[in-house]
Amino acid sequence: MGDISLDMSEIYRSMGYGSEPDPQMIATVEALLVRFNPITKPRFRFIESTIDGLSPKGIIMKGLSGAEKYILFVATAGMEFQEEINSLMQEGDIVNNYAADLIGSEIAEATVRECVKAVQATYPSLGVSNPYSPGYCGWNITEQQVIFERFRQDNCGIILNDSCLMYPIKSVSGIIAVGAAVEKREYGCAICGRKDCYKNKLKNECK
């Protein structure tokens, strides 16, 4: 999977493990990683753009405060990973499918982390915010259309359908703020009280 580094604790936390994962699940995840590693080719791309046509809300706007530049990005676990997931689903093992789905989510998030590092390297004298994506914290998911229009066809091979769902499924789009006054703030998940957010549900379940 190249140079990306997976946060294994995040994979297990998403499964509901608050501490030590079940040994059988660890074995399942490790076997899947052996299967995915040689074929998975995650990739990302970012561009400097304006915020015109985009309307991120509340907590996200606070995270973007101080921006002198806005960076739009797309990142994906890749079509190769998607095709392997499709093959895995045909095998009909529910536990493997469940674990593979969460591994894919972490591959996508790890790819975003590498994208942020690349942005930091591009603007070494400026502060860089956390990445934020449509669909979270009240930001309308349909605004992914605006982001994808800016990338035109050079979007890492990601397809955005009419329902604003991306394919490969394990893909992310979003925005990053860059500026001398930009600070990497704590994610809103730490302070947000929304009851319908799965991240908050997981946070409470794993206490």
Secondary structure, DSSP 4 states (H G I P E B T S, - for coil): -TT----HHHHHHHTT-SSSPPHHHHHHHHHHHHHHTTT---EEEEEEE--TT----HHHHHHTTT-SEEEEEEEES-HHHHHHHHHHHHHT-HHHHHHHHHHHHHHHHHHHHHHHHHHHHHSTTSEEPPPB-TTSTT--GGGHHHHHHHHTT-STT-EE-TTS-EESSSEEEEEEEEETT---PPPGGGT---TT-HHHHHHHHT-
